[in-house]
Amino acid sequence: MKNKALKRLIYSLSLMITFVPSLSFALTAHLKHDTVVATGYKLRTIIVDPGHGGSHPSGASGTFSHGASGSYSFERNVTLALALKLQKEIEKEIPNLKVVLTRTTEDDVSLQRRAGIANENKGDLFISLHCNSLPDRHIREVVGHKHHKPVYHTVSVPDHSGRGVLMLVYGFHRSGEEENAIKQNLIEGGDTEMNSDPTNDPESLILANEYKRKYRRQSIHMAELIDTELVNTDGRHNEGIREQGVHVLCHSAMPAVLVETGYVDNPDDEAYLNSEDGQNTIVASIIRAIISYKAEVEQVSP
Ligand SMILES: [Zn+2]
C-alpha cells in the first residue's frame, strides 16, 4: 500500500480537475505544479517515430501508408533522415536520455507495432515525424462547345499551396482505446495496486483517467514548445496545434506529439526538408523543445 498517499493525492487532484470547466490550453501553465510528475520524475526515454516507410512504390496494405510525395522526394525518406539526425543529436546534447526509434530502415512498421515499441520501452515522450501534402484540387474546365453550349470536364490539379509546420496531438475520438493502453501500461508497470481489473475498481479508473488528462496537457505543452521553436526561431510558417484522433498517438500511453515538419509537395518546403541545413535546423529546434520540456517536468516542486 506504499502508493496509497499518492493515490489519495491523485484522487483529490482529479476531483479538483472535475470542477475546472474546461481543460483548456491555459492549463499547461500549471504543468510545473503537477505533483504526479514533479517528485523525482526523470525523463529517461524518448520514442522517435519516423512516419511511414516501405520501399514499394504503391501501397498494397490497408494499414500501411507510404506517405506523402514531392517532385523528387518521399515523406518516408525525409522522416527517416530527420529521425536518425534527431537521435544522434539527442545522444550528443542531452545526457542520460535514451532514444528509441520505431524504425531505422526504409521498411514500414505498422501503427500498432510503433505504439507497441513505445510502450514496451516505457517511453516518457513520443515524437512522431511526418511530412504534409495536399490532395489534388478538382476543377471544372471548358473542353469544347456543343450546340453553342460549353462542355465541361472535371480535372485534377495538384495543389502545391500548403506550406509550413503543423502540430497534432491526440483528440478524444478514441478515448476507449487510449484508456486500455493506459491500463495495460499501468499493469505492466508492475504497480501491484493496479493488478486488479481497473474497470472493477473505481479508484483505479480515476487514476487511469488522471493519467489520460496528464498526457493530454503534456502533449499540448510539448506541441507548443516545438511549434514556438520552429516558428519563432526558424521563421517557419505554421498552421498551429490541432487535436486529432491519430491512431499511433492514442495507442502510446505517454505524452505524444505528431510534428508535420513541412509540405513535401510544396517546392520551397521540399527543398528545405531535403537540405542538410533545413534538416539540421528542424532537429535543433526539436532538441531545444525537449530540453525545455525535460527541465519543466523534472523540476522538483517546492
Ligand atoms: Zn505522414
Residues whose N, C-alpha, C, O or C-beta is under 5 A from the ligand:
A	BS01	ZN	G51 G67 H130 C131
